[in-house]
Amino acid sequence: MFHPDLDDSLYNSATRYEPTEPDTMDTQPTLATERLLLRPFQITDAARVQLLAGNPNVATMTSNIPHPYADGEAENWIAAHADDWQRGSAAIYAVCLRSSTELIGAVGLMNIHDGDAELGYWVGEPYWGQGFASEAVDALLGFALTSIELSRIHAHHFARNPASGKVLKNAGLRRIGRHMPGTENNPTTEEVVLYEYLVAGD
Ligand SMILES: CC(C)(COP(=O)(O)OP(=O)(O)OC[C@H]1O[C@@H](n2cnc3c(N)ncnc32)[C@H](O)[C@@H]1OP(=O)(O)O)[C@@H](O)C(=O)NCCC(=O)NCCS
Protein backbone atom coordinates (compact mmCIF):
# COMPACT_ATOMS: atom_id res chain seq x y z
CA MET A 1 0.00 0.00 0.00
CA PHE A 2 2.91 2.40 0.43
CA HIS A 3 3.15 4.83 -2.43
CA PRO A 4 6.69 5.51 -3.64
CA ASP A 5 5.87 8.74 -5.46
CA LEU A 6 5.55 11.79 -3.30
CA ASP A 7 3.56 14.49 -5.01
CA ASP A 8 4.52 17.69 -3.23
CA SER A 9 2.21 19.94 -5.23
CA LEU A 10 -0.60 19.46 -2.73
CA TYR A 11 1.38 20.53 0.30
CA ASN A 12 1.08 23.89 1.94
CA SER A 13 4.45 24.59 3.47
CA ALA A 14 2.82 26.49 6.35
CA THR A 15 0.92 23.42 7.52
CA ARG A 16 3.06 20.52 6.35
CA TYR A 17 2.12 17.55 8.49
CA GLU A 18 4.46 15.71 10.80
CA PRO A 19 3.66 12.03 11.39
CA THR A 20 4.21 11.41 15.09
CA GLU A 21 4.38 7.63 14.80
CA PRO A 22 6.08 5.38 12.26
CA ASP A 23 4.09 4.98 9.03
CA THR A 24 2.60 1.53 9.18
CA MET A 25 -0.68 0.38 7.77
CA ASP A 26 -1.17 -1.78 10.89
CA THR A 27 -1.47 1.22 13.16
CA GLN A 28 -3.23 4.38 12.08
CA PRO A 29 -0.64 7.07 12.77
CA THR A 30 -1.35 10.35 14.50
CA LEU A 31 -0.57 13.42 12.40
CA ALA A 32 0.48 16.78 13.76
CA THR A 33 0.35 20.22 12.16
CA GLU A 34 1.25 23.56 13.64
CA ARG A 35 -2.09 23.88 15.49
CA LEU A 36 -3.76 20.50 15.15
CA LEU A 37 -3.42 16.89 16.10
CA LEU A 38 -5.17 14.37 13.86
CA ARG A 39 -5.68 11.07 15.67
CA PRO A 40 -7.92 8.03 15.35
CA PHE A 41 -11.31 8.48 17.00
CA GLN A 42 -12.00 6.78 20.34
CA ILE A 43 -15.39 5.65 21.61
CA THR A 44 -15.09 8.27 24.36
CA ASP A 45 -15.31 10.96 21.62
CA ALA A 46 -18.89 9.97 20.82
CA ALA A 47 -20.68 12.56 22.96
CA ARG A 48 -18.52 15.35 21.53
CA VAL A 49 -19.17 14.13 17.96
CA GLN A 50 -22.90 14.01 18.62
CA LEU A 51 -22.79 17.56 20.00
CA LEU A 52 -20.68 19.15 17.25
CA ALA A 53 -21.73 17.16 14.18
CA GLY A 54 -25.35 16.97 15.32
CA ASN A 55 -25.57 20.75 15.07
CA PRO A 56 -27.94 21.28 12.10
CA ASN A 57 -25.61 23.98 10.74
CA VAL A 58 -22.99 21.25 10.35
CA ALA A 59 -25.11 18.17 9.59
CA THR A 60 -27.34 19.76 6.95
CA MET A 61 -24.28 20.83 4.97
CA THR A 62 -23.33 17.18 4.45
CA SER A 63 -25.04 14.24 2.79
CA ASN A 64 -23.93 11.68 5.39
CA ILE A 65 -24.28 13.15 8.90
CA PRO A 66 -27.65 12.21 10.41
CA HIS A 67 -29.89 14.90 11.81
CA PRO A 68 -31.27 14.64 14.32
CA TYR A 69 -28.14 12.82 15.53
CA ALA A 70 -29.56 10.00 17.65
CA ASP A 71 -27.90 8.51 20.71
CA GLY A 72 -25.62 5.64 19.71
CA GLU A 73 -25.02 6.84 16.12
CA ALA A 74 -21.65 8.35 16.97
CA GLU A 75 -20.57 5.20 18.82
CA ASN A 76 -21.55 3.07 15.80
CA TRP A 77 -19.69 5.39 13.42
CA ILE A 78 -16.53 5.40 15.53
CA ALA A 79 -16.67 1.64 16.13
CA ALA A 80 -16.41 0.99 12.37
CA HIS A 81 -13.22 3.03 11.89
CA ALA A 82 -10.64 0.47 13.03
CA ASP A 83 -11.92 -2.24 10.67
CA ASP A 84 -12.17 0.25 7.83
CA TRP A 85 -8.56 1.29 8.42
CA GLN A 86 -7.38 -2.32 8.58
CA ARG A 87 -9.22 -3.19 5.36
CA GLY A 88 -7.78 -0.09 3.70
CA SER A 89 -11.23 1.24 2.89
CA ALA A 90 -11.09 4.42 4.99
CA ALA A 91 -8.78 6.66 7.00
CA ILE A 92 -10.87 8.77 9.38
CA TYR A 93 -9.30 11.23 11.79
CA ALA A 94 -10.47 13.20 14.80
CA VAL A 95 -9.26 16.78 14.43
CA CYS A 96 -8.07 18.11 17.80
CA LEU A 97 -6.51 21.36 18.93
CA ARG A 98 -2.89 20.73 19.67
CA SER A 99 -2.91 23.26 22.51
CA SER A 100 -5.75 21.69 24.50
CA THR A 101 -6.37 18.28 22.80
CA GLU A 102 -10.01 19.43 22.44
CA LEU A 103 -11.81 17.62 19.57
CA ILE A 104 -13.10 20.16 17.04
CA GLY A 105 -13.98 18.13 13.95
CA ALA A 106 -13.32 15.22 11.63
CA VAL A 107 -11.55 14.65 8.35
CA GLY A 108 -11.24 11.47 6.37
CA LEU A 109 -10.79 9.56 3.19
CA MET A 110 -13.67 7.16 2.62
CA ASN A 111 -14.73 4.55 0.10
CA ILE A 112 -11.11 3.88 -0.81
CA HIS A 113 -10.95 1.36 -3.64
CA ASP A 114 -9.00 0.90 -6.84
CA GLY A 115 -6.84 3.92 -6.07
CA ASP A 116 -9.82 6.23 -5.67
CA ALA A 117 -10.88 7.89 -2.40
CA GLU A 118 -13.58 10.31 -1.29
CA LEU A 119 -12.57 13.21 0.94
CA GLY A 120 -14.93 14.41 3.67
CA TYR A 121 -14.70 16.72 6.68
CA TRP A 122 -16.54 18.84 9.18
CA VAL A 123 -15.52 21.36 11.82
CA GLY A 124 -17.65 22.30 14.82
CA GLU A 125 -19.37 25.65 14.37
CA PRO A 126 -17.54 27.44 17.24
CA TYR A 127 -14.29 26.79 15.38
CA TRP A 128 -15.24 27.95 11.87
CA GLY A 129 -13.30 30.60 10.01
CA GLN A 130 -9.90 29.97 11.55
CA GLY A 131 -8.40 27.83 8.83
CA PHE A 132 -8.78 24.58 10.78
CA ALA A 133 -10.54 22.60 8.02
CA SER A 134 -7.94 23.65 5.46
CA GLU A 135 -5.11 22.77 7.82
CA ALA A 136 -6.60 19.37 8.65
CA VAL A 137 -7.32 18.47 5.02
CA ASP A 138 -3.82 19.50 4.03
CA ALA A 139 -2.35 17.22 6.69
CA LEU A 140 -4.55 14.28 5.75
CA LEU A 141 -3.76 14.56 2.06
CA GLY A 142 -0.07 15.02 2.75
CA PHE A 143 -0.13 11.79 4.73
CA ALA A 144 -2.33 9.89 2.29
CA LEU A 145 -0.27 10.74 -0.75
CA THR A 146 2.84 9.38 0.88
CA SER A 147 1.28 6.33 2.52
CA ILE A 148 -1.71 5.11 0.52
CA GLU A 149 -1.59 4.10 -3.09
CA LEU A 150 -4.00 6.55 -4.66
CA SER A 151 -4.52 7.78 -8.17
CA ARG A 152 -7.48 10.08 -7.50
CA ILE A 153 -9.11 11.89 -4.60
CA HIS A 154 -12.59 13.26 -5.13
CA ALA A 155 -15.02 15.32 -3.09
CA HIS A 156 -18.29 17.17 -3.43
CA HIS A 157 -20.22 19.83 -1.60
CA PHE A 158 -23.70 21.27 -1.81
CA ALA A 159 -23.81 24.33 -4.06
CA ARG A 160 -25.14 26.33 -1.09
CA ASN A 161 -21.92 25.59 0.84
CA PRO A 162 -19.16 27.64 -0.84
CA ALA A 163 -16.94 27.53 2.28
CA SER A 164 -16.46 23.82 1.65
CA GLY A 165 -15.47 24.54 -1.95
CA LYS A 166 -12.86 26.96 -0.65
CA VAL A 167 -11.41 24.27 1.62
CA LEU A 168 -11.12 21.94 -1.37
CA LYS A 169 -9.49 24.62 -3.52
CA ASN A 170 -7.08 25.41 -0.67
CA ALA A 171 -6.11 21.72 -0.68
CA GLY A 172 -5.37 21.76 -4.40
CA LEU A 173 -8.45 19.95 -5.67
CA ARG A 174 -9.87 21.08 -8.99
CA ARG A 175 -13.51 21.82 -9.60
CA ILE A 176 -14.72 19.45 -12.32
CA GLY A 177 -18.43 20.15 -12.56
CA ARG A 178 -21.84 19.95 -10.99
CA HIS A 179 -24.51 17.33 -10.57
CA MET A 180 -28.08 18.44 -10.59
CA PRO A 181 -30.52 16.86 -8.13
CA GLY A 182 -32.50 13.86 -9.17
CA THR A 183 -29.90 12.53 -11.60
CA GLU A 184 -28.44 9.04 -11.42
CA ASN A 185 -25.16 10.25 -9.93
CA ASN A 186 -26.73 12.56 -7.37
CA PRO A 187 -28.96 10.84 -4.83
CA THR A 188 -29.50 14.12 -2.95
CA THR A 189 -32.28 16.55 -3.70
CA GLU A 190 -29.77 19.38 -4.12
CA GLU A 191 -27.24 20.57 -6.65
CA VAL A 192 -23.71 19.41 -5.72
CA VAL A 193 -20.34 20.69 -6.94
CA LEU A 194 -17.67 18.10 -7.76
CA TYR A 195 -13.92 18.29 -7.21
CA GLU A 196 -10.98 15.98 -7.83
CA TYR A 197 -7.25 15.71 -7.43
CA LEU A 198 -5.37 13.45 -9.82
CA VAL A 199 -2.22 11.99 -8.32
CA ALA A 200 0.78 12.23 -10.60
CA GLY A 201 1.59 8.87 -12.19
CA ASP A 202 4.90 7.02 -12.43
C1 LIG B 1 -16.96 23.85 5.50
C2 LIG B 1 -16.20 23.83 6.82
C3 LIG B 1 -15.53 22.46 6.98
C4 LIG B 1 -15.14 24.92 6.81
O1 LIG B 1 -14.42 24.84 8.02
P1 LIG B 1 -13.44 26.04 8.44
O2 LIG B 1 -12.50 25.51 9.47
O3 LIG B 1 -14.25 27.22 8.78
O4 LIG B 1 -12.68 26.26 7.07
P2 LIG B 1 -11.38 27.16 6.81
O5 LIG B 1 -11.35 28.23 7.85
O6 LIG B 1 -10.21 26.27 6.67
O7 LIG B 1 -11.65 27.77 5.37
C5 LIG B 1 -12.88 28.26 5.03
C6 LIG B 1 -12.71 29.09 3.77
O8 LIG B 1 -14.01 29.33 3.26
C7 LIG B 1 -14.19 30.71 3.14
N1 LIG B 1 -15.60 30.96 3.35
C8 LIG B 1 -16.29 30.93 4.50
N2 LIG B 1 -17.58 31.20 4.24
C9 LIG B 1 -17.67 31.37 2.91
C10 LIG B 1 -18.73 31.68 2.03
N3 LIG B 1 -19.97 31.85 2.47
N4 LIG B 1 -18.46 31.79 0.70
C11 LIG B 1 -17.22 31.62 0.22
N5 LIG B 1 -16.16 31.30 1.03
C12 LIG B 1 -16.41 31.21 2.34
C13 LIG B 1 -13.30 31.31 4.21
O9 LIG B 1 -13.02 32.68 3.94
C14 LIG B 1 -12.08 30.45 4.06
O10 LIG B 1 -11.35 30.85 2.92
P3 LIG B 1 -9.80 31.23 3.01
O11 LIG B 1 -9.08 29.94 3.23
O12 LIG B 1 -9.49 31.84 1.70
O13 LIG B 1 -9.66 32.18 4.16
C15 LIG B 1 -17.14 24.08 8.03
O14 LIG B 1 -17.84 25.27 7.79
C16 LIG B 1 -18.11 22.96 8.25
O15 LIG B 1 -17.79 21.98 8.91
N6 LIG B 1 -19.32 23.08 7.72
C17 LIG B 1 -20.35 22.09 7.91
C18 LIG B 1 -19.96 20.72 7.37
C19 LIG B 1 -19.46 20.77 5.95
O16 LIG B 1 -19.83 21.64 5.19
N7 LIG B 1 -18.61 19.80 5.62
C20 LIG B 1 -18.14 19.68 4.26
C21 LIG B 1 -19.17 18.91 3.50
S1 LIG B 1 -18.78 18.86 1.79
The ligand as an SDF file (V2000), in Angstrom:
LIG
                    3D

 48 50  0  0  0  0  0  0  0  0999 V2000
  -16.9650   23.8470    5.5040 C   0  0  0  0  0  0  0  0  0  0  0  0
  -16.1950   23.8270    6.8190 C   0  0  0  0  0  0  0  0  0  0  0  0
  -15.5330   22.4590    6.9800 C   0  0  0  0  0  0  0  0  0  0  0  0
  -15.1420   24.9220    6.8090 C   0  0  0  0  0  0  0  0  0  0  0  0
  -14.4170   24.8360    8.0150 O   0  0  0  0  0  0  0  0  0  0  0  0
  -13.4360   26.0420    8.4450 P   0  0  0  0  0  0  0  0  0  0  0  0
  -12.5040   25.5130    9.4650 O   0  0  0  0  0  0  0  0  0  0  0  0
  -14.2450   27.2220    8.7840 O   0  0  0  0  0  0  0  0  0  0  0  0
  -12.6830   26.2650    7.0690 O   0  0  0  0  0  0  0  0  0  0  0  0
  -11.3790   27.1590    6.8080 P   0  0  0  0  0  0  0  0  0  0  0  0
  -11.3480   28.2310    7.8530 O   0  0  0  0  0  0  0  0  0  0  0  0
  -10.2130   26.2670    6.6670 O   0  0  0  0  0  0  0  0  0  0  0  0
  -11.6470   27.7650    5.3670 O   0  0  0  0  0  0  0  0  0  0  0  0
  -12.8800   28.2580    5.0330 C   0  0  0  0  0  0  0  0  0  0  0  0
  -12.7120   29.0870    3.7710 C   0  0  0  0  0  0  0  0  0  0  0  0
  -14.0120   29.3320    3.2610 O   0  0  0  0  0  0  0  0  0  0  0  0
  -14.1870   30.7130    3.1370 C   0  0  0  0  0  0  0  0  0  0  0  0
  -15.5960   30.9590    3.3500 N   0  0  0  0  0  0  0  0  0  0  0  0
  -16.2930   30.9270    4.4980 C   0  0  0  0  0  0  0  0  0  0  0  0
  -17.5770   31.2000    4.2450 N   0  0  0  0  0  0  0  0  0  0  0  0
  -17.6750   31.3750    2.9080 C   0  0  0  0  0  0  0  0  0  0  0  0
  -18.7330   31.6840    2.0310 C   0  0  0  0  0  0  0  0  0  0  0  0
  -19.9740   31.8520    2.4710 N   0  0  0  0  0  0  0  0  0  0  0  0
  -18.4570   31.7870    0.7020 N   0  0  0  0  0  0  0  0  0  0  0  0
  -17.2240   31.6170    0.2230 C   0  0  0  0  0  0  0  0  0  0  0  0
  -16.1620   31.3010    1.0260 N   0  0  0  0  0  0  0  0  0  0  0  0
  -16.4050   31.2080    2.3350 C   0  0  0  0  0  0  0  0  0  0  0  0
  -13.2980   31.3140    4.2140 C   0  0  0  0  0  0  0  0  0  0  0  0
  -13.0170   32.6760    3.9410 O   0  0  0  0  0  0  0  0  0  0  0  0
  -12.0820   30.4490    4.0630 C   0  0  0  0  0  0  0  0  0  0  0  0
  -11.3530   30.8550    2.9190 O   0  0  0  0  0  0  0  0  0  0  0  0
   -9.7960   31.2340    3.0090 P   0  0  0  0  0  0  0  0  0  0  0  0
   -9.0820   29.9400    3.2310 O   0  0  0  0  0  0  0  0  0  0  0  0
   -9.4890   31.8380    1.6980 O   0  0  0  0  0  0  0  0  0  0  0  0
   -9.6620   32.1770    4.1590 O   0  0  0  0  0  0  0  0  0  0  0  0
  -17.1400   24.0760    8.0300 C   0  0  0  0  0  0  0  0  0  0  0  0
  -17.8440   25.2660    7.7920 O   0  0  0  0  0  0  0  0  0  0  0  0
  -18.1080   22.9630    8.2500 C   0  0  0  0  0  0  0  0  0  0  0  0
  -17.7930   21.9790    8.9060 O   0  0  0  0  0  0  0  0  0  0  0  0
  -19.3200   23.0840    7.7150 N   0  0  0  0  0  0  0  0  0  0  0  0
  -20.3510   22.0920    7.9100 C   0  0  0  0  0  0  0  0  0  0  0  0
  -19.9630   20.7160    7.3750 C   0  0  0  0  0  0  0  0  0  0  0  0
  -19.4550   20.7740    5.9540 C   0  0  0  0  0  0  0  0  0  0  0  0
  -19.8320   21.6410    5.1880 O   0  0  0  0  0  0  0  0  0  0  0  0
  -18.6110   19.8040    5.6180 N   0  0  0  0  0  0  0  0  0  0  0  0
  -18.1430   19.6760    4.2590 C   0  0  0  0  0  0  0  0  0  0  0  0
  -19.1690   18.9120    3.5040 C   0  0  0  0  0  0  0  0  0  0  0  0
  -18.7840   18.8570    1.7860 S   0  0  0  0  0  0  0  0  0  0  0  0
  1  2  1  0
  2  3  1  0
  2  4  1  0
  2 36  1  0
  4  5  1  0
  5  6  1  0
  6  7  2  0
  6  8  1  0
  6  9  1  0
  9 10  1  0
 10 11  2  0
 10 12  1  0
 10 13  1  0
 13 14  1  0
 14 15  1  0
 15 16  1  0
 15 30  1  0
 16 17  1  0
 17 18  1  0
 17 28  1  0
 18 19  1  0
 18 27  1  0
 19 20  2  0
 20 21  1  0
 21 22  1  0
 21 27  2  0
 22 23  1  0
 22 24  2  0
 24 25  1  0
 25 26  2  0
 26 27  1  0
 28 29  1  0
 28 30  1  0
 30 31  1  0
 31 32  1  0
 32 33  2  0
 32 34  1  0
 32 35  1  0
 36 37  1  0
 36 38  1  0
 38 39  2  0
 38 40  1  0
 40 41  1  0
 41 42  1  0
 42 43  1  0
 43 44  2  0
 43 45  1  0
 45 46  1  0
 46 47  1  0
 47 48  1  0
M  END
$$$$
